[in-house]
Amino acid sequence: MVEEKKGFFRGLVEKITGAVLSPEVGTTVPDTESVVPDTKTPLPGDDKTVTGDTKQNDRPGFFERLKRGLSKTHANLIGRIDSLVLGKKQIDADTLEELEEILISADIGVSTAVELIRTLEQRLKRNELKDGEALKRALKEEILTRLSWQGAALDTSSSSPYVILVIGVNGVGKTTTIGKLASSFITHGKRVLLAAGDTFRAAAAEQLEIWGERAGAEVIRHKEGADPSAVVFDACKAALARKCDILIVDTAGRLHTKINLMEEMKKIRRILGREIPGAPHETLLILDAATGQNAISQAKLFKESAAVTGIALTKLDGTAKGGIVVAISNEFKIPVRFIGVGEGIDDLREFDPTQFVEALFQ
């Protein structure tokens, strides 16, 4: 009878785990017959679990992932607001002063926080803020108002090829973002070409090639240390010859203080404009949301020196500083084009102000 129970237990474990329980208690050995050869390394964060020939995708929808990604920001902002107004039967000036401190600490930015509080003070005078829930609703409305000015999404059909120049400091996720953008465009039927213009960072071109292969995009590259302008020139010629819809140009991580790199950027822009009229059609600045006020400083400096037309904010899922979305949008009037809330290839999406605010306040 004991042996029958052990056999049933082994069978149950095998069905659940796909592994074979060895005779030794508490150990398993691989079931080599059911293992699929690793013919293609999955993308970081891939959401497909492979067991035999069966693929399963049980991830929640993007809105739920966005809510989870903003959970730290929600706790840092909305959670503290809830604590502030808990039990308050009346909102007064002292409450708004404390709220201002919370907004600033959540990286909404000093000027944006002050602006929000001044607006709420006017609503308080009009007796619109009778309790904590009314205050939260009003704050939600005011934040959405400051995000909703943003223009329409990128119209990549306005030029063929449509050229996106990607800039930002090292470590913010430029190459990863490019790979995810390429995958998204290709999913929507676009033919995409990538230019490995970062010839300074070791293995940057190889990393871009890996993402290009997985996304299904061709990559133009030269050897490490080559002239980035030469890479861009060849990429323009190739994009035109191959009738690509979109050309995405990677660049070396740079700061405004690196004069030689900023001059190189100007040269790249001249070549793009000469070879493809109107290019670059979008200069996309990649920012790491987790850096908070540093990301705001980068937005300011790059806007002044690199003609930034759009921003992609990465790593929102790993930070309590998601308030910088509001600060950047409101203070610099640069559209937030994309946000990243995870490592999965589909965790980079076009920014939707209404969806963002709903996920933040829920």
N, C-alpha and C positions, 0 to 999 in steps of 0.2 A: 504493500500500500504506500509505503514511504517512497519507493522507487517511482511509482506512478505519479506522485505529486512533483517529484524532481523533474520528471520528463515533461510534465505540463508546464512547469515554471520555465524550463529552458525554451520550450516552444514559444511561450508567450513573450519572453525577452527577445527571441530571434525575430518575431513578427514586428515588435515595436522598434527595435534598434537596427535591424538589418545585420546584426553581428551574431556569431555563433558562440554560445556559452561553453567555455572549456570545462573539463572535468573538475579542475581546481575551483574551489568556492570563491566567488567574488571576482573572477577574472574573465576576460573575453578575448577572442582571437578574431581577426578579420574574416569575414565571409568573402573570400577572394573571387568567387564565381559571380557575385552580384556587384562587384566594384567596377565602375565604368572608368576606362583609361582617361587620364587627364589630358585630353587633346587640346584643351584651350583653357588657360587660367581665367577664372571668372573675374569680372570687374570688382574693384573694391566696393563692398556694400551691395553686391548683386542680391536680388531678392528671390532667386530661384534655387530651391533645394533639389538636388538631383539624387534620386535613389533608383538604381537600375535604369530603366528607360522612362521613368515617370518624373515629370517636372511639376512642382507645385508652387503656386504663388498665392500665399494667403495673407499678404501684407494689407493693412488697412488702407483706405483711400487717402488721397493727399491731404485733405482737410484735417483728418484725424492725425496724420503724421505731422502736419503743421502745428496742431494743438500740442502734441507731445514735444515737438521741437521748441516751442515757445514756453514750455512749462516752467523753466527756470526764470525766464523773464516775467511770466505771469505771477510766480510766487514773490519775486522781488518787487513788482509794481502793484498788481491788483491785490495780492495777499496782504501787503502792508497797508494799502488803502482800506481794505476790509477791517483790519485791526484798528486803523485810525478812527473809522466812523462807527465801529461796533457800539451799539447802545446809545449813540448820539441821537437825540430827538430834534436837535437844531444844529445847522451848520453856521459857523461864524467865521470871522476874520482869522482867528487863531487856527482854526481847522485848515483853512486855505494856506496859511503860512507853513504848517506842517506838511501839507500836501506838496507844496513847492519843493521842500527838501527831499521828499520821496521821489519826485519826478527827476530832480537833478541827479540823485544817487542812482537812478535807473538809466542813466546816460541818455536822457531825452535832451540834454543840453541846457545850459543856463538860459540862453536867450529864448529858446522855445518854451522852457518851463515858465519863465517870467511872463511870456506872451499868453500862455494858457491860463495862468493864474489871474492875470488882468481881465481876461475875458470872463472867467468864472466869477470874479468879483462883480462884474456888471450884471451877471445873471443872478447873483445873490441879492443885489440891490433891487432886482425886479421880482424878488420872492420866488424864483424858479428852483432854488436849491433848498427844499424843505427838510430833506433827510439824506442819509447816506446813499440810498439807492438813487435818488435824484441827482446827487453829486456825481456818482459813477456814470450815470447815463449822459449827463452833460459833458463830462470829460471824454467819454467815448465819442460823442458827436463832434467835439472840438478836434480831437485827434484825427478822426476820419476826414474832417474838412481840410486839415493840413496835409493829408496824404492824397486827397482826391483831385488836386489840381493837375496831377501828372497826366501827360499826354497819352495818346494811344500807344499800343505796343509797336515794336519795330515793324516797319513795312518793308520786308526784305525784297518785295517784288518791284520796288521803285528803281532798282538798278540791277543789271546782270553783267558781271557778278556783283553782288552786294558785299562790300568789304567791311569787316569788323576788325578794328585794331584793338588788341587787348593789352592793357597796361596795369602796373601795380608793383608793389615791392615784393621781394622774395618771401615765400612762406605763406602767402594769403590764399593760395590754391588756384593760380592762374591756369596752369596746364590742365588740372583736373576739371576746372570749369569749362575750358575749351572743349575737352572731350565730351562732357555732358551736353554742351550746346550743340556740338556736331551731331551727336546721337539724336537729339530732339529734332533738329532740322531734317535729318535724313528720314526719321520716322514720318515726317510730314511731306515726304516726297521730294526733298531738295537734294541736289548734288553738291556736296561740300568738299572743299579743298583746304588743307591746313598748311600754314607756312611756319617752319621752325625757326623763327627769328631770334630766339634766345640761344645764341652761339657761345655765350660766356659760361653759363652754369654747366657743370659737368653732368653729362647724361640727360640734359634737358630735351634734346632732340629725340633720344631713344624713348624717353617717357612719353613724349607726344606721339611717336610712332605707335607705341603700344595702345594708347587711347584711340588713335586713328584707326588702327586695325580692328579694334573691338567695336568701334562705332560704325565702321564701314566707310571711312573717309580717307582719301589719298593724302599723302604728306610730302611736301617739298622740303628738303633739308640739304645742308652742306656739312662738311666736317666741322668738328668742334674748333672754335676759334676763328671761323671764317667771318667775312664781312656780312653782317646782318642785312645790309642794303642789297647785297648781291642775292641773298636768299629771297628777299621780298621781290626783287626784279624778276627772278625766275618764276616765282609763284604767280605773279601777275600774268606773265606770258602763258603759263600753263593753265591758269584759270580761264583765260580767254580762249585758248586753243581747245580746251576740253569742254567749253560751254558750261562751266560750273555756275550754279546759282549763287553760291555763297563762298567767299574766301575769308578765312579767319586767320589773323596774323598774331602769333605769339611773339612776345618781346622780352628782353632781359629785365629782371627786377631792377628798379632804379628809384632813386630819390631825387628831389629837385636840386639837392646840393651837389649831385654828381654832374658837373658841367659837361664832361665828355659824353656821357650817356644821354643827356638831354639834347645835345647837339646831334647825336646819332638819331634820336627820335625825330627831330626835324627833317633829317635827311630821308628817313623812311617815309615820312608823310609826303615829302616832295616826290619821291619815286612813285608812290601809290597814286598821287594825283595826276602825275604825268602819264602813267600807263593806263589808268582807269579813271575816266572823267568823274570828278566829284568825290573820289575816294580819299581817305576813308569815310564811309557813310555813317559809321558809328565808332566812336572811341570809347570803349567800355573799360571802366576802372573797376578792378576787383578789390574788394575790401573784406578783411576778416572781422566779422561782427564781434568776435570775442575780445578784440583789442580795445573796444569801447572808445574813449576819447581820442586815442591814437588814430583810430580809423577816421574820426571826424577831422583831425589835423591833416591826414593824408588827403582826404577829399578836398579840403581847402587849398592845399599846396598844388595838387594835380590839376584842379580846376583852373588855377592861375597860370600854370606852365604848360599844360598838355591838351587844352581844348576838350575836356571831358564832356561827352554828351549823354552818358548813361552809366549806371552803377550796378554791379552784381555783388550782393552781400552773401558771403559764405559763412558756414559754421554757426548759424543761428541756433542750432539744436544743442550746442555745447556751452552756451553762455546765458548769463542773467542780464546781459547788456543789450538785449534786442531793441531797447528804446532808441538806439542810434538810427534805426530806420526812420523814425519820426524826425529826429534832429537833422539828419542829412537832407531829407526831402524838404523840410521846412526852411532850413537855414540857407541852403545852397541852390535850391530850385533845380537840382539835377535829378532827372527821373531815375527811380530805382527800377531797373528793368527786370532783374532776376533775383531770387532769394534761394539759398540752399539750406535745407533742414535735415541733412543726413548724407551719408556716404554713397547711397545707392545712385545709380545712373539716372533714375527718374526723380531724384530728390532735389533737383534744381528746376524751378518753375518760374514762369512769368509772374511778376509781382502783381497781386490783386489787392488793392487797398482795403476793400470791404471785407474780403476773406481774411486778410491779416488781422484787422481790428476785431473781427468776430472771434477768431481763434485766440487772440490775446486776452479778451475779456471773459471768455467762457470758462 
